[in-house]
């Protein structure tokens, strides 16, 4: 990875919940300005916890960073409040969309602008920009969020984050519960925002196949540790990643493993966990 223009530097953090449960075990990663970085792994790997450590949402879950450091443009940020993080341009889109069900789509979007101090005209211009990226939201602008589809709610959640004029968006499981064509649509918009608006993305995603097609760089988490990282293209072509995360069988073998010997081979090849 090009280490120039690093906007986020996570250095060897450990996270503990309820003073006893160790969830992250020395996680380090970097996010360069203007890039899409994917944090990959299965359910329970520690992806959401990593994002919450960066955005300082751990306290609400009785979690805390007990070792390591997190720097945003060289500034230690572990003690900042979430609102202070928003003021520095970092906004998180939570897993599960979390729209305000009783509010309209447009009212949901406007809640994202509550920290803005640049006037109504600037906020209105941002709203129109959001509608340009998400034309479906403009069509449903007066609809109550509870009665919109899962895809529309995900778009609303991302649009609400954009209303804060962020420099970096932390996007948690954007594909969860969405139909494949909607997942593609959401990721296309993420890439468009990255390329045209220069928004930096750190996204946590179980759908490794889709994430690596749209990301510039990827980190794979297992059991609270980074077990592999690299350029997205290199990870897509890595035989271990193909076998264990992309469901391709590895080494060109599409046949399922049938013997215990094959299982032991699986254990040996998963050597990064040692």
Secondary structure, 3 states (H helix, E strand, C coil): CCCCCEEEEEEEEEEEECCCEEEEEEEEEEEECCCEEEEECCCCCCHHHHHHHHHCCCHHHCEEEEEEEEEECCEECCCCCHHHHHHCCEEEECCCCCCCCCCEHHHHHHHCCCCCCCCHHHHHHHHHHHHHHCHHHHHCCCCEHHHCCHHHHHHHHHHHHHCCCCCEEEEECCCCCCCHHHHHHHHHHHHHHHHHHCCEEEEEECCHHHHHHHCCEEEEEECCEEEEEEEHHHHHHCHHHHHHCCCCCCCCCCCCCCCHHHHHHHHHHCHHHC
